[in-house]
Amino acid sequence: MTALPAYRTVSVRRAELPAGRRVLILSDIHGHAEALKKVLRRAAFSREDTLVVVGDLLEKGTGSLAVVRTLMELSKDHRVYTLMGNMDVFTLSKLLSDDPKQRHSLFELAPKMKNWWGGCLLMEMCSELGLPLEDGADEAVVIRAIRGRFEGELSFLQGLPTILDTPRMTFVHGGVPHLRLIELSGKDSDPYLKCDDFLARGLSFPKYVTVGHWPAVLYRDDRMDMSPLLLRERNILCLDGGCGVKKSGQLNCVIWEDPASDHFSFIWEDELPRVRAMAGQEASDHYSYIKYHDREVTVLGKAGPEYTLVSWHGRKVRVPDTAIDREQPGRLNTDYTDYVLPVREGDVMSLVRSFGGRHYVRLNSVLGWYEGPIAPADENWVVPERTL
């Protein structure tokens, strides 16, 4: 059996977090460089703070290179710990492989990633190099050029540890089965990076374990809330706000006021337009929340301009036409809710999209519908900090 390269095996970094200093925790930036810069500005990140990024820097956005370079630059004179994520390993393994089939799979995937997310790391690199990426491109030549031009960025990514262990908190992208970390060192990192539905494993820990990867919204059954989920009784913090993975997602930043404390708050940022509600509305009493892993529907027919009526678990739900998967019409292409939000006049919301005079928005991290008039929000509006 061929040995795995070092970046695909579990490595553990241990660190002491300075007492009395804030720790800012991010995960799943997914190529959203502007959201990263905005959230660090909003948090007033400084050399007095510690920044921990819990993996998935790359893909599902158009600024993967900028994200990597921002963290590389900050690491020079700030206390920054950046961890590996499953998407980071996925892309690295293609770019660094000597197997033509592995490399080709990344070239095949690039058009799909452009269609859904606007681009990918491979496309960004080719654009900077001035190399074509259309059918017929000499993939071996492209890969050699990438490895030469982006040696620094690739070396930074290869050197990312899997786990950061500190006295009161362990950080890992997907999850760990226990905190006997020496037993995990050197193993294939995939189970600890791509650890879907981590909370369903019923684990609890003697100190905090912070994870990303699985958007926290998927752990909630009552509403589509993108905010971090802190389970104090199990010492687990789920951080991922769905940035990049979901067009409605946000980049969460948890602020740990002091590593000796149990006080956590959070702010978020995104790259969506901000709008202000010009009228109030009441919340809906009954609504559906269709999760990504349970999105099979039966199409019943049109429900007016821009909308389709579907049946989901016996419920009739009106969804925008764009939510129907074009390749598989019997399912939706994303999470979805028909929840009408409680809104007060003057509330500021992130606008996902407008459909026929109705607006799919996120308010206080919760996704739903606003049916009143909107206006552009004040550019000076800032995301309020909330306690977890």
C-alpha positions, -999 to +999 in steps of 0.1 A: +000+000+000+013+034-009+020+057+021-002+088+023+015+121+020+021+139+053-007+165+046-032+137+044-023+122+078-033+134+113-009+159+128-016+175+162-003+209+172-003+219+208-005+255+220-011+276+251-036+304+246-026+335+265-048+343+295-068+375+293-066+377+255-094+371+231-096+341+208-114+346+175-126+313+159-136+309+123-142+280+100-153+272+065-143+304+048-146+286+014-129+312-007-150+341+005-121+366+010-143+397+014-163+381+042-131+371+059-117+407+058-151+422+069-154+399+099-119+405+110-124+443+107-157+440+126-140+421+154-112+446+155-087+417+153-053+428+165-019+415+176-033+412+211-057+385+199-054+349+188-071+337+155-080+301+150-093+290+116-108+255+117-102+244+081-118+247+047-102+278+034-107+267-002-134+263-029-171+272-031-162+309-036-141+330-059-114+342-036-095+310-024-061+325-033-069+357-015-080+338+016-048+318+017-027+349+011-045+368+038-039+341+064-003+337+053+003+374+057-015+376+091+006+347+103+038+367+099+031+391+128-002+379+145-009+348+165-028+327+139-034+289+139-049+277+106-061+240+104-067+217+075-102+210+061-115+183+039-119+206+009-083+218+014-071+182+012-093+174-017-079+202-039-043+197-027-044+160-035-054+168-071-029+196-077+000+176-062-008+142-076+014+127-103-016+106-114-030+121-147-064+108-138-065+125-105-054+158-120-079+154-148-108+150-124-101+185-110-101+200-146-134+182-152-149+196-120-139+232-127-168+241-150-193+228-125-177+248-097-178+279-119-215+273-126-225+269-090-200+289-070-185+313-096-151+296-097-125+275-080-088+276-070-077+260-102-094+286-123-080+314-101-045+301-105-049+297-143-063+332-145-033+346-127-009+327-148-027+337-180-032+301-190-064+288-208-086+262-190-109+253-218-111+218-233-078+208-249-056+226-224-024+207-217-031+197-181+005+186-174+018+220-185-008+238-164+000+218-133+038+223-136+032+261-140+009+261-109+034+242-088+061+267-098+042+299-095+023+291-063+050+271-044+046+293-013+008+290-012+009+252-017+036+248+009+015+268+034-015+246+028+005+213+030+018+224+064-016+229+080-021+206+110-052+185+115-059+193+151-050+222+174-050+211+211-050+237+239-056+232+276-094+241+275-103+235+239-095+212+210-101+224+174-106+201+145-125+206+112-148+176+113-146+159+147-128+134+168-140+102+186-120+110+218-093+132+231-065+106+232-050+124+203-017+105+203-037+075+191-049+095+161-015+109+150-003+096+117-036+080+107-055+089+076-070+123+084-102+119+063-125+106+091-116+136+113-119+162+085-151+149+068-171+139+099-207+144+087-234+149+114-209+149+142-235+156+169-255+125+160-226+103+174-237+112+209-202+122+221-193+145+250-159+156+261-141+167+292-131+200+276-145+220+246-142+205+211-148+230+183-157+218+149-167+231+115-176+212+083-213+204+089-233+237+089-248+242+123-282+250+107-285+213+098-285+204+135-316+225+141-351+213+134-372+243+142-358+269+119-330+277+095-307+294+120-271+299+107-256+309+141-231+288+159-244+260+182-228+257+216-237+225+236-223+232+270-235+200+285-214+181+259-186+206+255-191+209+218-191+241+197-203+238+161-191+268+142-200+265+104-224+292+093-228+277+058-206+303+041-201+294+005-218+260+009-252+278+009-259+309-010-278+321+021-249+313+044-228+335+067-192+334+080-194+330+118-167+344+141-170+331+177-153+354+202-139+336+233-133+365+256-106+347+277-094+311+275-099+309+312-136+318+309-168+302+296-180+334+279-186+331+242-202+356+218-203+358+180-206+381+150-210+372+114-204+386+079-214+377+044-211+391+009-249+396+003-265+430-001-280+445+030-316+459+029-338+476+054-374+465+061-398+494+054-427+477+073-432+451+099-448+417+096-458+388+118-442+353+117-460+324+101-475+298+124-469+268+102-440+263+078-417+237+064-379+234+068-365+212+041-329+201+049-303+193+022-301+156+031-339+152+030-348+172-001-367+147-023-400+162-035-428+155-059-434+184-083-472+191-085-471+220-110-467+257-113-478+280-084-476+313-102-448+333-118-414+321-105-429+295-082-435+257-083-458+237-059-442+205-045-451+178-021-426+171+007-435+144+033-472+150+025-470+188+028-477+211-001-448+237-002-444+266-027-408+269-037-391+293-062-385+277-096-348+281-091-348+258-061-358+228-083-327+208-093-325+209-131-307+176-134-329+158-109-364+175-108-375+153-080-354+171-055-344+206-045-309+219-051-305+235-016-320+237+018-353+256+018-379+271+041-412+288+035-411+304+070-423+340+071-400+359+095-411+381+123-398+415+111-399+450+127-399+482+106-362+492+103-347+458+107-316+452+085-315+419+066-292+401+042-310+397+008-305+363-008-329+369-037-362+385-045-391+366-062-422+383-074-422+411-048-413+387-020-378+386-005-358+356+007-336+371+035-316+363+066-325+382+097-305+377+129-289+346+113-324+331+106-335+325+070-370+331+058-393+354+038-401+391+041-431+402+021-429+440+026-411+468+008-373+471+012-347+499+008-309+497+008-295+496+043-272+523+057-236+514+047-225+521+083-247+494+097-227+469+117-235+433+127-245+432+163-225+409+186-246+382+203-239+360+233-239+322+229 
